[in-house]
Amino acid sequence: EQILNQGSMQLVVADLPGISQSTVSPVIRKVSTSIAELKLQFITFPNGDEVRHLHYKFHRIACFRGVVGFIDGTHIKIRNPGGEYLEIFRNSLGVFSFNYQ
């Protein structure tokens, strides 16, 4: 949430679709609050035995130490933004996108 509260991040989000930062800010707050209200319904944490098993599993698969889970993101396709910084929006598939967590 901290990065979403930064005006510069909100300006990047607002600039491409053509909406203002003052519109983006309350939307981010409302969506973030709505998601947070659902946390007990969808987020669970492992118990002691599960933690040990997950540590082992993640280390065996990818040599990650001390990991019990991760959060995936998704790429949202956008139009070519043009300009000097357009390449920062090109993903590994060569498509312009935002990476949302």
N, C-alpha and C positions, 0 to 999 in steps of 0.2 A: 504494500500500500504506500510505503514511503516514496517510492519512485513515481507512483501515480499522482501523488500530491504535489510534485514539482511542476511548476508552471511551464518549464521548458519541455517536459515530456507531453504535457497536455497540448501545447502549441503544435508539436509534431503531429499528434493524433488529429488535432483540429484542422491543420492546414491542408492536408491532402484531400479530404472529402469536401472541403469548402465550408466548414462550420467554424464558429468562433470558439476560442478557449473558454469564454464565459459560458458557452452552452455545454462544452465538454465537461467542465468541472463538476457541476451538480449531477450530471449523468453518471460520471465515474463514482461519485460518492453514493448515489442511490443503488447502482448495480453492486458495488462492493459491499454495502450494508446488507442488501438482499441475499447475496451469496453467503456472507458471514452468518446470517440468521439460520441458514440451513446446515451449518457445520456439524451439529450433533447428529443430524440425520444421515450424513454422507461420509463423515470423516471418523475413522476409528484408528486406534493405535494398538500395536501388538503388545502382548503380555511378555513376561520374561522368557519363556521357552520359544515363543515366536520370534523374539528379538534375536536370540542366539542363532536360530535357524536362518533368519533373513541375513544376518551378518555373514554367515557361512556362504549362503547362496550368492549374494552379490559379490563376495570376494572370489568365489569360484568362477563366476561368469565373467567378471570384468576387472578383477583385482581391486575393487572398491573396498576400502576398509571402513568399518563402522557405519555402513549405510543400511537402513531398514526400509527405505522407500524413496520415491521420487515423484515429482509432479511433471506431467507432460504438458507441452504447449501445442499450439496449432498455428499454422500459417494461414493468414487470410489474404487471398489474392487481391492486389490493387492494380490500378492502371499505372503505366510507366510515369513516375513522378517528374522525370526530366531534371534538368538542372545539374549543378556541380556535384551533388551528393547522391545521384540516382543509384549508384552501385551499392550503397549501403542497404538498399531495399531489395536487392536481388538475392534470392535464396540459392541453396545448393543445386536446385533443379533448373536454375536460370530464369525463374519466374519472379516478378516483383511482388513482394508480400510484406505484411507486418507479422511478427512473431508474437503471438499473445499467449500469456501463461494463465 
